[in-house]
Amino acid sequence: MNLEPASPLSEFSLIQRFFTRQSVKNPSTRLGIGDDCALLSFPIGYELAVTTDTMVENVHFYAGTDPEQLGHKLLAVNLSDLASMGAKPVSVTLALTLPTVDETWLTAFSKGFLNLAERYSVDLIGGDTTSGPLTLTVQAMGLVPKGQALLRSSALPGDFIYLTGFLGDAGLGLKINQGYHCKNPQAAHKRFNQPDPQIEAGQALLGLANACIDISDGLAGDLGHILEQSNVGACLDWEALPLSEAVLAYINDTGDWTMPLTAGDDYELCFTLSPEKAAQLTINCTKIGIIEATPGLRLHKSGTIQLFNSKGYEHFS
């Protein structure tokens, strides 16, 4: 890690003080922070799943966001990518671009980050620090049995479409931040600020699901990736969507019924499964539609079937 320019805390004292308190050591970590490279060792019969996500202030999170929640979310969104492929998290690297070295901010940020890492026995094994606009990047690595990773490209006509958890609560949390008044905003705020990656659910789907993706940019957009890469279409059942009372109240108040389909940050898993395997599911999930041979995303709502073309969040759009 580098910190440029010099700060009251040197590069190495910053790392030592805030990012080396972990008590867990993943069996795959041979050498972590402290050398020019980390060393990892993986068991025979497994493949390495690797993902990277960056969060930028005023793009992915508001200035002044609680740093402990931000540390949690930064790691959670990367672990969610591993979950969507059925991978067991092993280790992460962390790159921080900081406008200043704020010790109070770093204490809270590292607490949120490392507490979630310890929950899943994930080792922080290295990274980088530098000076500039607040930008946070994690590379996460996980293990999945060889040839069993859940992909976006394997959905088949006739597959049922399932979703873990509830839909739209994180989007409601964003709406509250933007000024919408909700009677009990705490749950929606938590879903937006501190999502829980569906690690156990992803691993439970190995050998069962045909295709899988996590809901980061909205159900319509993310399911659309499965449809495009699998060369299929789908029909969603609006009445079957798992919506909380708070999201339903928002829809009744505003008429914005598309929000649960297009809002991101839920980090639930959307997956497809052949009907013959439905009885083997051991996780809490809801059947929300079916994969069809005809391309496009359709929505069955109020007794009619209509094309649904709205997409989720896209950078550079």
C-alpha positions as CSV (number, residue, x, y, z in Angstrom):
1,M,0.0,0.0,0.0
2,N,1.2,3.6,-0.8
3,L,-0.1,6.8,0.8
4,E,0.8,9.9,-1.2
5,P,1.5,12.5,-0.1
6,A,2.9,12.1,3.4
7,S,0.3,12.4,6.2
8,P,0.4,12.5,10.0
9,L,0.1,8.8,9.9
10,S,2.6,7.0,7.6
11,E,1.5,4.5,5.1
12,F,2.5,1.5,7.2
13,S,1.3,2.9,10.5
14,L,-2.1,3.6,8.9
15,I,-2.3,0.0,7.7
16,Q,-1.1,-1.4,11.0
17,R,-3.5,0.7,13.1
18,F,-6.7,0.2,11.1
19,F,-6.5,-2.9,9.0
20,T,-4.5,-5.6,10.8
21,R,-6.8,-6.4,13.7
22,Q,-8.4,-9.5,12.2
23,S,-8.5,-12.6,14.3
24,V,-9.5,-15.0,11.6
25,K,-7.2,-16.6,9.1
26,N,-8.7,-18.4,6.1
27,P,-7.0,-21.8,5.4
28,S,-6.2,-20.6,1.9
29,T,-4.1,-17.6,3.2
30,R,-0.4,-18.4,3.4
31,L,0.8,-14.8,3.6
32,G,-1.3,-11.7,4.1
33,I,-0.5,-8.0,4.7
34,G,3.2,-7.2,5.3
35,D,5.1,-8.2,2.1
36,D,5.1,-7.1,-1.5
37,C,2.5,-9.7,-2.4
38,A,0.1,-12.0,-0.6
39,L,0.3,-15.7,-1.1
40,L,-2.7,-17.9,-1.4
41,S,-3.0,-21.7,-1.7
42,F,-6.2,-23.4,-3.0
43,P,-7.3,-27.0,-2.7
44,I,-7.4,-29.3,-5.8
45,G,-10.8,-29.4,-7.5
46,Y,-11.7,-25.8,-6.9
47,E,-11.7,-22.7,-9.2
48,L,-11.0,-19.1,-8.1
49,A,-13.8,-16.6,-8.5
50,V,-12.6,-13.0,-8.7
51,T,-14.6,-9.8,-8.6
52,T,-13.8,-6.1,-8.3
53,D,-16.1,-3.2,-7.3
54,T,-15.4,0.5,-6.9
55,M,-17.5,3.0,-4.9
56,V,-17.0,6.8,-5.5
57,E,-18.3,9.5,-3.2
58,N,-21.4,11.3,-4.6
59,V,-21.8,8.6,-7.2
60,H,-22.4,5.4,-5.1
61,F,-22.8,7.1,-1.7
62,Y,-23.5,10.5,-0.3
63,A,-20.9,12.7,1.3
64,G,-21.2,12.3,5.0
65,T,-22.4,8.6,4.8
66,D,-21.7,6.8,8.1
67,P,-18.2,5.3,7.6
68,E,-19.0,2.2,9.5
69,Q,-22.0,1.4,7.3
70,L,-19.9,2.4,4.3
71,G,-17.2,-0.1,5.2
72,H,-19.8,-2.8,5.6
73,K,-21.5,-2.0,2.3
74,L,-18.2,-1.8,0.3
75,L,-17.3,-5.4,1.3
76,A,-20.9,-6.6,1.1
77,V,-21.4,-5.7,-2.6
78,N,-18.2,-7.7,-3.5
79,L,-19.2,-10.7,-1.4
80,S,-22.6,-10.5,-3.1
81,D,-20.9,-11.0,-6.5
82,L,-19.2,-14.2,-5.1
83,A,-22.5,-15.4,-3.7
84,S,-24.2,-15.0,-7.1
85,M,-21.7,-17.6,-8.5
86,G,-21.9,-19.9,-5.5
87,A,-18.4,-19.1,-4.4
88,K,-17.2,-19.3,-0.8
89,P,-15.3,-16.1,0.1
90,V,-11.6,-16.4,0.9
91,S,-9.8,-13.1,0.8
92,V,-10.0,-9.5,-0.4
93,T,-7.7,-6.6,-1.2
94,L,-8.7,-3.0,-0.4
95,A,-7.6,0.2,-2.3
96,L,-8.4,3.5,-0.6
97,T,-8.1,6.9,-2.2
98,L,-8.5,9.4,0.7
99,P,-8.8,13.2,0.5
100,T,-7.3,13.4,4.1
101,V,-6.3,10.9,6.7
102,D,-9.2,11.2,9.2
103,E,-8.5,8.8,12.1
104,T,-12.0,8.9,13.4
105,W,-13.4,8.1,9.9
106,L,-10.9,5.3,9.4
107,T,-11.6,3.7,12.8
108,A,-15.3,3.5,12.0
109,F,-14.8,2.4,8.3
110,S,-12.4,-0.3,9.2
111,K,-14.7,-1.6,12.0
112,G,-17.6,-2.0,9.5
113,F,-15.4,-3.6,6.9
114,L,-13.5,-6.0,9.2
115,N,-16.6,-7.0,11.2
116,L,-18.3,-8.3,8.0
117,A,-15.0,-9.9,6.9
118,E,-14.7,-11.8,10.1
119,R,-18.4,-13.0,9.9
120,Y,-17.4,-14.9,6.7
121,S,-13.8,-15.7,7.6
122,V,-12.5,-13.5,4.9
123,D,-8.9,-12.3,5.1
124,L,-7.8,-8.8,4.1
125,I,-4.5,-9.6,2.4
126,G,-3.3,-6.3,0.9
127,G,-4.2,-3.4,-1.3
128,D,-3.2,0.3,-1.7
129,T,-3.7,3.7,-0.2
130,T,-3.3,7.0,-2.0
131,S,-4.4,10.7,-1.9
132,G,-7.4,12.1,-3.9
133,P,-11.2,12.2,-4.0
134,L,-12.8,9.6,-1.8
135,T,-12.8,6.3,-3.8
136,L,-13.0,2.8,-2.4
137,T,-12.2,-0.4,-4.3
138,V,-12.3,-4.0,-3.3
139,Q,-11.1,-7.1,-5.1
140,A,-12.7,-10.2,-3.6
141,M,-11.7,-13.8,-4.2
142,G,-13.7,-17.0,-3.5
143,L,-13.6,-20.7,-4.2
144,V,-16.2,-22.7,-6.1
145,P,-16.0,-26.4,-7.0
146,K,-14.6,-26.8,-10.5
147,G,-17.2,-26.7,-13.2
148,Q,-20.0,-25.8,-10.8
149,A,-20.0,-22.0,-10.8
150,L,-23.4,-20.4,-11.3
151,L,-23.4,-18.4,-14.5
152,R,-25.7,-15.9,-16.2
153,S,-25.6,-17.8,-19.5
154,S,-27.4,-21.1,-18.5
155,A,-31.1,-20.3,-18.1
156,L,-33.4,-22.5,-20.1
157,P,-37.0,-22.1,-21.4
158,G,-39.3,-23.5,-18.8
159,D,-37.1,-22.6,-15.8
160,F,-38.8,-21.1,-12.9
161,I,-37.4,-17.7,-11.8
162,Y,-36.8,-17.2,-8.0
163,L,-35.8,-14.4,-5.8
164,T,-34.3,-14.5,-2.3
165,G,-35.6,-12.0,0.3
166,F,-37.6,-8.9,-0.5
167,L,-37.5,-6.5,-3.4
168,G,-37.3,-2.7,-3.4
169,D,-36.5,-2.0,0.3
170,A,-33.0,-0.6,-0.6
171,G,-34.6,1.5,-3.3
172,L,-37.0,2.8,-0.7
173,G,-34.1,3.6,1.5
174,L,-32.6,5.7,-1.3
175,K,-36.0,7.4,-1.9
176,I,-36.1,8.3,1.8
177,N,-32.6,9.8,1.5
178,Q,-33.9,11.9,-1.4
179,G,-36.8,13.3,0.6
180,Y,-39.6,10.7,0.7
181,H,-41.3,10.5,4.1
182,C,-41.8,7.0,5.5
183,K,-43.4,6.2,8.9
184,N,-40.7,3.7,9.9
185,P,-37.6,4.4,7.8
186,Q,-35.1,2.4,9.8
187,A,-35.5,-1.0,8.0
188,A,-35.3,0.6,4.6
189,H,-32.2,2.6,5.6
190,K,-30.5,-0.5,6.9
191,R,-31.2,-2.4,3.6
192,F,-29.7,0.4,1.6
193,N,-26.7,1.1,3.8
194,Q,-25.9,-2.3,5.2
195,P,-27.0,-5.1,2.8
196,D,-26.4,-8.7,3.7
197,P,-24.7,-10.7,1.0
198,Q,-26.5,-14.0,0.3
199,I,-23.4,-16.2,0.7
200,E,-25.1,-19.3,2.2
201,A,-27.9,-19.1,-0.4
202,G,-25.5,-19.0,-3.3
203,Q,-23.6,-22.1,-2.1
204,A,-26.9,-23.9,-1.5
205,L,-27.8,-23.3,-5.1
206,L,-24.7,-25.2,-6.5
207,G,-25.9,-28.2,-8.5
208,L,-29.5,-26.9,-8.5
209,A,-29.8,-23.5,-10.2
210,N,-29.2,-23.1,-13.9
211,A,-28.4,-19.4,-13.9
212,C,-27.9,-16.8,-11.1
213,I,-27.2,-13.1,-10.6
214,D,-27.3,-10.7,-7.7
215,I,-29.6,-7.7,-7.7
216,S,-27.3,-4.7,-7.7
217,D,-28.8,-2.5,-10.4
218,G,-32.4,-3.5,-10.3
219,L,-34.3,-6.7,-11.0
220,A,-35.4,-5.8,-14.5
221,G,-31.8,-4.8,-15.6
222,D,-30.0,-7.7,-13.8
223,L,-32.5,-10.4,-14.9
224,G,-32.1,-8.8,-18.4
225,H,-28.4,-9.8,-18.2
226,I,-29.4,-13.4,-17.7
227,L,-31.9,-13.2,-20.6
228,E,-29.4,-11.7,-23.0
229,Q,-26.5,-14.0,-22.2
230,S,-28.8,-17.1,-22.2
231,N,-30.6,-16.1,-25.4
232,V,-34.1,-16.4,-23.7
233,G,-36.9,-14.2,-22.5
234,A,-39.0,-14.2,-19.3
235,C,-42.4,-13.3,-17.9
236,L,-42.6,-12.0,-14.3
237,D,-45.7,-12.2,-12.2
238,W,-46.3,-8.8,-10.5
239,E,-48.5,-10.3,-7.9
240,A,-45.9,-12.8,-6.9
241,L,-43.1,-10.2,-6.2
242,P,-42.0,-10.3,-2.5
243,L,-42.7,-6.7,-1.5
244,S,-42.6,-5.4,2.1
245,E,-45.4,-3.4,3.6
246,A,-43.2,-0.3,3.5
247,V,-42.6,-0.7,-0.3
248,L,-46.3,-1.4,-0.9
249,A,-47.1,1.8,1.1
250,Y,-44.7,3.7,-1.0
251,I,-46.3,2.5,-4.2
252,N,-49.8,3.4,-2.9
253,D,-48.5,6.9,-1.9
254,T,-46.7,7.7,-5.2
255,G,-48.1,5.4,-7.9
256,D,-44.4,4.5,-8.7
257,W,-45.0,0.8,-9.1
258,T,-41.9,0.3,-11.3
259,M,-39.5,1.2,-8.4
260,P,-39.1,-2.3,-7.0
261,L,-38.3,-3.5,-10.5
262,T,-35.7,-0.9,-11.4
263,A,-34.1,0.2,-8.1
264,G,-30.8,-1.3,-7.1
265,D,-28.8,-2.2,-4.0
266,D,-31.1,-5.1,-2.8
267,Y,-28.2,-7.6,-3.2
268,E,-30.6,-10.5,-3.2
269,L,-30.1,-13.4,-5.6
270,C,-32.3,-13.9,-8.7
271,F,-31.9,-17.4,-10.1
272,T,-33.5,-19.9,-12.5
273,L,-34.3,-23.5,-11.8
274,S,-35.8,-26.4,-13.7
275,P,-39.3,-27.3,-12.3
276,E,-38.1,-30.8,-11.5
277,K,-35.6,-29.4,-9.0
278,A,-37.9,-27.0,-7.2
279,A,-38.7,-29.4,-4.4
280,Q,-34.9,-29.6,-3.6
281,L,-34.7,-26.0,-2.6
282,T,-33.6,-25.5,1.0
283,I,-33.4,-21.7,1.1
284,N,-36.1,-19.0,1.6
285,C,-37.1,-17.7,-1.8
286,T,-40.1,-16.8,-3.9
287,K,-41.1,-17.9,-7.4
288,I,-41.6,-14.8,-9.4
289,G,-41.8,-15.9,-13.0
290,I,-40.8,-18.2,-15.8
291,I,-38.1,-18.3,-18.5
292,E,-39.5,-18.4,-22.0
293,A,-38.0,-19.0,-25.4
294,T,-39.3,-15.7,-26.9
295,P,-36.8,-12.9,-26.2
296,G,-37.7,-9.9,-24.0
297,L,-38.9,-9.3,-20.5
298,R,-42.7,-9.4,-20.0
299,L,-44.7,-8.5,-16.9
300,H,-48.0,-10.1,-16.0
301,K,-49.9,-7.4,-14.1
302,S,-53.6,-6.7,-13.5
303,G,-54.7,-9.5,-15.8
304,T,-52.6,-8.4,-18.8
305,I,-49.1,-9.2,-20.1
306,Q,-47.0,-6.3,-21.2
307,L,-43.4,-5.7,-22.4
308,F,-41.3,-4.2,-19.6
309,N,-38.4,-2.2,-21.1
310,S,-37.2,-0.2,-18.1
311,K,-33.7,-1.0,-17.1
312,G,-31.8,-0.5,-13.8
313,Y,-29.0,1.9,-13.0
314,E,-26.3,2.2,-15.7
315,H,-23.1,4.2,-15.5
316,F,-22.4,6.5,-18.4
317,S,-26.0,6.4,-19.5
